[in-house]
Amino acid sequence: MIVAKEHASPLTPAEYFAWEEQQLEKHELIDGQVYPMGINAMTGGSKNHSLLAAKLITLFSNHLEGSSCDTATSDLRINIVGTNDYTYPDASVTCDDRDKTTTQYITYPCLIVEVLSPGTEAYDSPVETLHERGGKFRMYRQNPMLIDYLLVSSTSIEIDLYHKNEAGDWVIINYQAGDTVELKSINLSFPIEQIYRGLTLTPEPESA
């Protein structure tokens, strides 16, 4: 477990913003305590992790050019609705006017992307395995504007999409080679191979 408990008392958001400006790596704020961003805080992200995030951000930005929506990289925090918690997804898109009034974070993205690096799913977070597959979803779904939450594998051609349908129910769609990914949040469809093209995929070894 990687924990950065350097503060005896919980931090306020203002204290967290000021503290993190002095750090060499990004930290998430959960229940007043700061935590490095999962396994990547210690080892750095894999090459595929970085390339996949960049390809998706470019894809979204090009598709949304000229619209009122903003595409963000992993440098932009998300404030969990109704809390003082802040996280850093790999990519996000917001089309909400309320997010245009904040400078250090957004709160109402319609699309959030997490790229899963080797070891991410097994990362032991202090907040109910926050970084495991689907762990953050329990927090992000508090945002009423969220429609699509994308979990992207960096070791195989596979994407899990958590999608909120018109009835308000969340469904999970698994995309694999040959499939077309559909993101209704930003009215975008693309063949899954488009973002994996040129990558060398090395499957994770199975656990004993």
Backbone bond lengths (Angstrom), bond angles and torsions (degrees), N, CA, C in turn:
res aa  C-N    CA-C-N  psi(-1)  N-CA   C-N-CA  omega(-1)  CA-C   N-CA-C  phi
1 M - - - 1.457 - - 1.524 109.87 -
2 I 1.309 116.55 129.68 1.463 121.46 179.84 1.514 108.46 -104.44
3 V 1.309 117.25 114.72 1.451 120.93 -176.73 1.514 109.43 -132.09
4 A 1.317 116.96 140.85 1.461 120.70 179.71 1.521 109.40 -117.71
5 K 1.315 116.34 61.70 1.458 120.03 -179.58 1.522 109.29 -84.13
6 E 1.309 115.39 87.86 1.454 119.84 -179.63 1.532 111.30 -104.49
7 H 1.336 116.72 2.96 1.448 120.42 -174.25 1.524 109.62 -126.17
8 A 1.339 116.67 125.59 1.463 121.27 -179.12 1.521 110.71 -66.41
9 S 1.311 117.90 -36.29 1.454 121.62 -179.59 1.523 109.39 -111.51
10 P 1.335 117.14 153.60 1.476 119.66 -178.59 1.521 111.93 -60.42
11 L 1.327 115.75 146.03 1.456 121.00 178.42 1.523 110.72 -87.12
12 T 1.304 116.65 143.68 1.448 121.01 168.78 1.524 107.83 -80.39
13 P 1.333 118.33 162.63 1.461 118.47 176.56 1.521 112.99 -55.69
14 A 1.335 118.12 -41.43 1.464 120.78 -179.92 1.525 110.86 -62.20
15 E 1.335 117.05 -41.87 1.466 120.83 178.46 1.528 110.58 -66.13
16 Y 1.309 116.04 -39.17 1.472 121.26 178.43 1.526 110.95 -62.75
17 F 1.335 117.81 -47.02 1.462 120.62 179.71 1.523 110.74 -59.40
18 A 1.340 116.32 -44.56 1.464 120.54 -179.04 1.526 110.95 -66.57
19 W 1.332 117.19 -41.29 1.469 121.42 -179.65 1.517 110.98 -65.27
20 E 1.329 117.01 -44.30 1.454 119.20 -174.79 1.520 112.32 -68.32
21 E 1.307 118.18 -26.59 1.458 120.95 176.82 1.522 111.95 -59.77
22 Q 1.327 116.60 -23.17 1.466 121.36 -178.36 1.531 112.59 -94.20
23 Q 1.355 117.38 0.13 1.461 120.86 -176.09 1.524 111.63 -96.94
24 L 1.326 115.86 158.99 1.455 121.70 179.34 1.528 112.37 -88.91
25 E 1.331 117.32 -13.18 1.451 121.58 -179.51 1.521 110.08 -136.54
26 K 1.315 115.98 161.03 1.460 120.72 -178.28 1.521 110.57 -79.95
27 H 1.320 114.93 146.85 1.458 121.97 177.61 1.527 109.76 -131.07
28 E 1.323 115.66 148.76 1.450 120.61 173.68 1.527 108.93 -98.96
29 L 1.315 115.96 150.41 1.462 121.53 179.89 1.522 108.36 -109.73
30 I 1.334 116.27 116.75 1.456 122.23 -179.90 1.521 108.58 -130.38
31 D 1.326 116.38 120.65 1.466 121.97 179.47 1.527 111.84 53.02
32 G 1.324 116.62 38.36 1.455 121.23 175.08 1.516 115.10 83.85
33 Q 1.333 117.87 -4.13 1.454 121.38 179.74 1.533 109.60 -111.70
34 V 1.328 116.14 149.91 1.462 120.88 -177.96 1.528 110.51 -101.62
35 Y 1.322 114.98 140.82 1.462 121.94 -178.40 1.519 109.35 -136.13
36 P 1.344 117.88 131.77 1.469 119.39 174.22 1.516 109.95 -57.24
37 M 1.309 116.14 155.78 1.459 120.84 -175.42 1.515 112.59 -74.13
38 G 1.327 116.95 77.16 1.450 121.70 173.68 1.515 113.28 59.37
39 I 1.311 115.62 -154.96 1.460 121.63 -176.00 1.524 111.48 -64.76
40 N 1.344 117.66 -29.14 1.460 119.97 -176.62 1.519 112.83 -69.00
41 A 1.335 116.83 -19.31 1.458 119.01 179.41 1.522 111.18 -66.29
42 M 1.336 116.72 -27.37 1.452 120.18 -178.08 1.533 111.89 -98.32
43 T 1.332 116.82 -35.28 1.458 119.66 -171.63 1.517 113.87 -109.54
44 G 1.322 116.46 -15.88 1.460 119.81 -171.61 1.515 109.51 82.09
45 G 1.315 116.95 153.81 1.445 119.91 -178.58 1.520 111.29 -75.06
46 S 1.335 115.66 156.86 1.451 119.85 177.31 1.525 110.00 -71.18
47 K 1.335 116.16 164.94 1.457 121.07 178.00 1.520 110.37 -60.11
48 N 1.345 116.46 -46.22 1.464 119.88 179.77 1.524 111.89 -62.20
49 H 1.321 116.19 -38.00 1.469 120.67 177.42 1.519 110.27 -56.77
50 S 1.305 116.56 -48.50 1.459 121.71 -178.66 1.526 111.95 -65.99
51 L 1.349 116.34 -44.65 1.460 120.55 -177.92 1.521 111.90 -65.89
52 L 1.326 116.93 -41.11 1.461 119.98 179.67 1.529 111.09 -65.02
53 A 1.330 116.41 -43.64 1.461 119.52 178.40 1.523 110.50 -60.89
54 A 1.339 116.62 -43.40 1.465 120.52 -179.18 1.525 111.28 -64.39
55 K 1.335 116.87 -41.79 1.461 120.09 -179.65 1.522 111.23 -64.35
56 L 1.303 116.93 -41.55 1.462 120.58 -179.68 1.530 111.15 -66.97
57 I 1.323 116.44 -42.62 1.461 120.17 179.40 1.528 110.36 -62.74
58 T 1.327 116.65 -42.46 1.468 120.32 177.68 1.527 110.91 -63.61
59 L 1.316 116.37 -43.40 1.463 121.54 179.04 1.524 110.74 -59.29
60 F 1.332 116.34 -47.60 1.465 120.47 -179.29 1.531 110.84 -65.03
61 S 1.328 116.47 -45.62 1.469 120.84 -176.87 1.524 111.30 -61.21
62 N 1.326 116.29 -44.84 1.460 119.61 179.57 1.526 111.36 -64.18
63 H 1.318 116.10 -41.63 1.465 120.77 -179.44 1.526 111.69 -65.23
64 L 1.330 117.22 -35.64 1.460 121.75 -173.98 1.524 113.49 -96.56
65 E 1.329 116.93 4.59 1.458 119.77 -179.38 1.532 110.82 -57.08
66 G 1.328 115.62 131.05 1.455 121.11 -179.15 1.507 114.47 88.73
67 S 1.345 117.04 -6.09 1.461 120.77 178.09 1.528 109.78 -92.74
68 S 1.317 116.28 179.04 1.462 120.84 178.18 1.525 112.15 -90.14
69 C 1.336 116.84 4.90 1.463 120.92 -178.46 1.527 111.12 -88.81
70 D 1.323 116.19 150.49 1.462 122.55 178.82 1.522 109.72 -118.85
71 T 1.334 115.78 134.54 1.461 122.08 175.84 1.519 108.76 -103.02
72 A 1.332 116.69 129.51 1.468 120.98 -175.72 1.518 111.27 -117.99
73 T 1.333 115.52 150.66 1.459 122.95 175.71 1.528 109.67 -88.91
74 S 1.336 115.69 -173.31 1.463 121.07 -179.76 1.524 112.88 -72.09
75 D 1.323 117.74 -1.67 1.465 120.35 178.30 1.529 112.61 -83.99
76 L 1.319 117.69 -6.89 1.462 120.34 -177.91 1.520 110.65 -104.00
77 R 1.318 115.96 126.11 1.456 121.67 179.43 1.534 111.18 -74.11
78 I 1.331 114.12 155.53 1.460 121.18 168.42 1.521 107.81 -117.66
79 N 1.317 115.66 127.42 1.462 121.58 173.55 1.526 108.47 -86.51
80 I 1.329 116.68 124.79 1.457 120.73 178.80 1.526 108.33 -72.00
81 V 1.322 116.17 124.75 1.462 122.28 -174.14 1.531 111.26 -53.11
82 G 1.327 115.38 130.91 1.455 121.22 176.20 1.513 114.89 79.66
83 T 1.344 117.82 7.98 1.462 121.63 -178.18 1.520 110.22 -135.35
84 N 1.321 115.19 174.88 1.461 122.05 171.49 1.528 110.29 -104.26
85 D 1.332 116.82 27.95 1.459 122.48 179.99 1.527 109.89 -95.18
86 Y 1.342 115.32 144.06 1.467 121.13 -178.34 1.522 109.56 -135.92
87 T 1.327 116.56 134.65 1.460 121.79 179.03 1.523 109.75 -128.36
88 Y 1.335 114.97 168.14 1.466 122.13 178.03 1.534 109.31 -123.49
89 P 1.324 119.48 95.05 1.469 119.25 173.52 1.521 110.21 -75.50
90 D 1.327 116.97 169.78 1.456 120.37 -179.79 1.521 112.29 -74.37
91 A 1.320 116.48 -28.72 1.468 121.06 177.06 1.516 108.31 -160.63
92 S 1.316 116.19 155.51 1.460 120.42 177.56 1.513 109.46 -156.52
93 V 1.320 114.99 157.96 1.461 121.64 175.94 1.516 108.27 -132.40
94 T 1.323 116.36 130.97 1.457 120.71 174.40 1.520 109.56 -124.99
95 C 1.325 115.15 139.76 1.465 122.00 176.34 1.523 109.51 -122.07
96 D 1.333 115.81 14.27 1.460 121.59 -174.37 1.522 110.74 -93.92
97 D 1.322 117.15 129.85 1.464 121.45 -178.85 1.522 112.53 -61.44
98 R 1.333 117.42 -28.17 1.470 119.63 -179.70 1.524 111.72 -63.10
99 D 1.321 116.95 -28.39 1.465 120.32 -179.63 1.526 112.55 -77.03
100 K 1.308 117.22 -9.69 1.465 120.09 178.19 1.528 111.55 -82.11
101 T 1.328 116.92 -8.54 1.466 120.73 -178.17 1.520 112.62 -97.71
102 T 1.338 118.36 -5.12 1.463 121.80 -179.85 1.524 109.72 -108.44
103 T 1.325 116.13 151.94 1.465 120.61 -175.35 1.524 113.72 -113.73
104 Q 1.327 119.34 -22.20 1.455 121.02 -175.34 1.523 113.11 -111.95
105 Y 1.315 117.55 -2.17 1.455 120.36 -178.55 1.528 109.57 -167.30
106 I 1.330 115.95 165.85 1.459 121.83 168.06 1.522 107.64 -121.20
107 T 1.316 116.29 163.17 1.466 120.48 -177.03 1.522 112.74 -125.21
108 Y 1.333 117.61 -25.33 1.460 120.26 -169.79 1.539 113.68 -122.74
109 P 1.326 118.58 51.69 1.465 118.98 176.78 1.526 110.83 -67.76
110 C 1.331 116.06 148.01 1.460 120.52 174.92 1.526 111.04 -93.40
111 L 1.336 115.91 -17.23 1.462 122.25 -178.32 1.523 109.93 -139.80
112 I 1.325 116.60 131.60 1.468 122.61 177.05 1.526 108.27 -130.20
113 V 1.333 116.17 138.57 1.465 121.73 -179.45 1.524 109.99 -124.16
114 E 1.326 115.84 133.40 1.461 122.54 170.84 1.528 107.83 -124.27
115 V 1.331 117.22 124.31 1.465 121.58 174.34 1.522 107.43 -93.89
116 L 1.316 116.72 127.30 1.459 121.51 -175.91 1.520 110.22 -92.43
117 S 1.333 115.73 113.05 1.468 120.80 175.81 1.520 109.13 -86.29
118 P 1.340 117.69 161.74 1.465 119.86 176.38 1.531 110.65 -54.18
119 G 1.319 116.10 128.79 1.457 120.61 179.65 1.505 113.70 92.75
120 T 1.336 119.78 -14.83 1.457 121.03 -176.98 1.514 111.50 -61.07
121 E 1.349 116.22 -44.14 1.448 118.95 -174.18 1.526 111.81 -65.77
122 A 1.339 117.18 -26.61 1.456 119.96 -178.38 1.517 112.33 -92.37
123 Y 1.335 117.34 -1.48 1.455 120.28 -176.88 1.512 110.87 -61.21
124 D 1.321 116.46 129.70 1.461 122.36 -175.31 1.514 109.97 -90.24
125 S 1.323 116.77 95.22 1.452 121.02 -178.96 1.518 110.66 -86.65
126 P 1.331 118.13 150.22 1.458 121.14 177.86 1.516 112.60 -74.21
127 V 1.327 119.07 -5.94 1.459 120.61 -177.35 1.524 109.42 -118.79
128 E 1.331 116.82 76.96 1.461 122.72 177.40 1.525 112.52 50.46
129 T 1.342 115.10 55.11 1.469 121.74 -179.06 1.518 111.07 45.35
130 L 1.325 114.45 56.47 1.463 122.54 -174.03 1.513 112.94 -53.42
131 H 1.341 117.88 -36.84 1.457 120.41 -173.42 1.525 114.20 -96.16
132 E 1.329 118.76 5.01 1.452 119.00 177.80 1.523 109.00 -75.78
133 R 1.329 116.11 168.16 1.465 120.48 -178.80 1.535 109.92 -55.46
134 G 1.315 116.77 117.55 1.457 121.70 178.36 1.507 114.04 84.87
135 G 1.347 118.37 -6.05 1.461 119.92 -176.40 1.516 113.12 -62.22
136 K 1.326 116.87 -46.97 1.456 120.65 -179.40 1.524 112.05 -68.70
137 F 1.315 116.37 -23.01 1.456 119.69 -178.61 1.518 111.79 -56.64
138 R 1.322 117.11 -34.90 1.463 120.39 179.92 1.515 111.48 -62.92
139 M 1.328 116.36 -25.99 1.454 119.82 176.97 1.531 110.79 -87.53
140 Y 1.321 115.70 -46.89 1.457 119.82 -175.16 1.529 112.81 -62.89
141 R 1.308 118.28 -30.46 1.462 120.66 -175.70 1.525 112.31 -68.96
142 Q 1.325 117.86 -7.84 1.459 119.93 173.84 1.528 111.35 -68.17
143 N 1.320 116.69 -16.78 1.457 122.26 178.03 1.528 109.46 -80.12
144 P 1.332 119.20 114.36 1.469 120.82 -177.15 1.515 113.63 -67.56
145 M 1.343 118.27 -15.70 1.460 121.49 -179.07 1.523 112.86 -89.57
146 L 1.330 117.39 -10.66 1.464 120.17 -178.00 1.524 110.14 -71.01
147 I 1.321 116.17 128.32 1.462 122.53 179.02 1.525 111.22 -115.20
148 D 1.336 116.71 -40.79 1.463 120.76 -176.89 1.524 111.14 -128.35
149 Y 1.330 115.99 131.98 1.464 123.12 174.71 1.519 106.56 -125.65
150 L 1.333 115.97 116.03 1.457 122.05 -170.04 1.525 110.53 -108.65
151 L 1.334 115.97 126.03 1.461 122.15 175.14 1.521 108.04 -112.06
152 V 1.324 116.97 116.16 1.461 122.69 -170.40 1.526 110.06 -111.95
153 S 1.312 117.37 122.23 1.463 121.49 177.03 1.524 109.98 -73.77
154 S 1.325 116.45 142.37 1.469 121.02 175.40 1.517 111.85 -106.53
155 T 1.340 117.09 5.32 1.462 120.86 -178.96 1.524 112.64 -118.84
156 S 1.330 118.04 -8.06 1.460 122.26 177.92 1.520 108.40 -155.88
157 I 1.340 116.47 161.81 1.461 120.22 178.56 1.518 107.95 -78.88
158 E 1.313 115.07 90.37 1.471 120.36 -175.37 1.523 110.05 -159.55
159 I 1.326 115.15 133.63 1.460 122.38 178.18 1.526 108.77 -135.29
160 D 1.315 117.02 132.77 1.464 121.93 170.96 1.522 108.42 -104.07
161 L 1.329 116.00 126.94 1.457 121.44 178.49 1.517 109.72 -112.49
162 Y 1.336 115.87 121.86 1.456 121.72 170.09 1.527 105.55 -93.11
163 H 1.329 116.83 113.44 1.464 121.03 -174.59 1.530 110.62 -121.65
164 K 1.334 116.01 133.70 1.466 120.94 175.20 1.521 108.42 -93.22
165 N 1.332 116.20 116.40 1.455 119.78 -176.59 1.528 111.41 -81.91
166 E 1.321 115.69 -178.87 1.459 120.30 -175.21 1.520 112.67 -64.50
167 A 1.318 117.02 -23.31 1.465 121.10 177.95 1.525 112.10 -81.77
168 G 1.345 116.25 -5.43 1.457 120.23 -179.56 1.510 113.95 87.88
169 D 1.330 116.55 7.27 1.464 120.88 179.39 1.528 109.84 -93.41
170 W 1.333 116.15 145.54 1.455 121.17 178.66 1.524 109.77 -93.20
171 V 1.324 115.77 129.96 1.462 121.46 176.90 1.522 108.07 -123.13
172 I 1.318 117.22 151.54 1.460 122.26 178.56 1.519 108.55 -110.37
173 I 1.333 115.73 125.60 1.455 122.38 179.71 1.519 108.25 -117.03
174 N 1.325 116.34 125.92 1.449 121.33 179.00 1.522 109.60 -100.17
175 Y 1.332 116.83 122.68 1.461 122.58 178.40 1.521 109.26 -107.86
176 Q 1.343 115.86 136.66 1.457 121.52 176.85 1.517 109.13 -134.41
177 A 1.331 116.53 -175.90 1.459 121.54 -176.71 1.522 111.13 -50.61
178 G 1.326 115.77 133.45 1.454 121.41 -179.97 1.513 114.20 94.12
179 D 1.334 117.24 -10.76 1.463 120.94 -177.48 1.523 111.66 -89.33
180 T 1.320 114.99 159.40 1.461 122.12 172.97 1.519 108.33 -108.97
181 V 1.318 116.52 121.95 1.458 122.25 -179.41 1.527 108.84 -80.14
182 E 1.318 116.17 131.52 1.463 120.81 -179.40 1.529 109.54 -119.14
183 L 1.335 115.32 118.30 1.463 121.77 178.22 1.523 108.33 -111.90
184 K 1.320 115.37 97.27 1.458 119.52 -177.72 1.525 111.88 -70.96
185 S 1.320 116.56 -19.94 1.466 120.51 -179.90 1.511 112.10 -60.62
186 I 1.347 116.45 -33.11 1.466 120.01 -179.93 1.529 111.45 -126.04
187 N 1.343 115.99 14.47 1.470 121.75 176.60 1.524 111.29 55.59
188 L 1.343 115.38 52.82 1.459 121.38 -177.92 1.519 110.81 -131.48
189 S 1.323 116.17 133.93 1.459 122.34 172.84 1.527 108.23 -126.48
190 F 1.344 117.21 141.94 1.459 120.79 178.45 1.523 109.77 -155.20
191 P 1.332 117.43 147.09 1.469 120.01 176.15 1.523 109.76 -66.72
192 I 1.306 116.48 136.29 1.463 120.06 -174.53 1.520 111.68 -59.43
193 E 1.347 117.00 -32.04 1.467 120.13 -179.41 1.526 112.19 -64.08
194 Q 1.324 117.89 -19.36 1.459 120.99 -176.89 1.524 112.23 -59.94
195 I 1.324 116.80 -38.38 1.468 118.49 -177.78 1.523 112.40 -89.41
196 Y 1.337 117.52 -14.61 1.462 120.11 179.58 1.524 112.72 -96.81
197 R 1.314 116.46 -6.06 1.458 120.34 -176.83 1.532 111.15 -59.66
198 G 1.336 116.74 129.41 1.458 121.48 178.04 1.509 115.08 87.84
199 L 1.338 117.78 -4.94 1.465 120.71 -179.68 1.527 111.07 -90.44
200 T 1.329 116.73 145.19 1.448 122.16 172.57 1.529 107.65 -95.88
201 L 1.316 116.50 113.77 1.456 120.84 -175.06 1.529 110.03 -99.26
202 T 1.320 115.71 126.01 1.449 122.19 179.59 1.514 108.32 -119.12
203 P 1.332 118.12 107.91 1.468 120.01 -178.57 1.511 111.59 -59.71
204 E 1.349 115.09 146.38 1.462 119.56 176.19 1.524 109.52 -69.40
205 P 1.336 117.89 141.98 1.460 119.78 176.98 1.519 110.73 -65.54
206 E 1.341 115.97 142.75 1.452 119.19 179.42 1.523 109.56 -71.45
207 S 1.332 114.57 146.54 1.465 120.08 178.58 1.510 108.97 -70.91
208 A 1.329 113.62 147.61 1.456 117.95 178.73 1.517 110.38 -69.78
